[in-house]
Amino acid sequence: MAGSLVAGEARIPVSALGAAEVLDAEEARAWRTYKADPRAFMLMRGCVPRAVRIEVTDPADPTPYVYLSSREPEALAAALESARTGAGD
């Protein structure tokens, strides 16, 4: 879907997403465990130590953020930022 983040069963328009935070292995573990919000959408792979946490800005959506394991979190964050800034054109 153009203009959307597709991850597992989730389909979220980039217009409903805020900033993407690249997480190193330590921060990713923290957001998987004691920092985790039970309302968050989390797509994790145990063998992938890094992740991206993306704020959900849609006030109608109770999901506070999306957590995605990623081998290339910088590239994912950059692609999301590009899609978000291009969505307003």
C-alpha positions, -999 to 999 in steps of 0.1 A, spaced: 0 0 0 15 33 -11 17 59 17 14 33 44 36 14 68 29 -23 63 43 -46 90 28 -80 97 -10 -75 100 -6 -37 106 -14 -12 78 -9 23 90 -10 55 68 23 74 72 1 105 79 -8 88 112 29 83 122 53 106 140 90 104 144 109 71 141 135 65 167 164 41 159 171 18 188 204 2 195 204 -33 210 203 -21 246 174 4 240 156 -21 219 157 -46 247 144 -20 271 114 -12 248 107 -49 245 106 -53 283 103 -28 311 96 3 289 70 -16 268 34 -3 266 9 -31 264 -11 -10 239 18 -8 214 20 -28 182 52 -49 184 67 -70 156 98 -86 170 124 -111 158 145 -126 185 176 -129 164 174 -92 154 188 -71 182 180 -36 169 147 -19 162 127 12 153 101 27 175 76 49 156 52 72 174 15 69 163 0 104 162 -36 96 152 -57 107 182 -84 81 173 -58 52 176 -51 40 211 -18 25 199 10 48 213 38 35 190 49 7 167 80 -13 176 97 -31 147 128 -53 148 150 -43 120 185 -53 107 187 -19 90 168 5 114 185 36 100 173 28 65 137 21 78 136 53 97 149 73 67 123 56 44 95 65 68 107 101 71 108 104 33 73 89 30 60 112 57 75 144 43 64 133 8 29 126 19 22 163 24 30 172 -12 
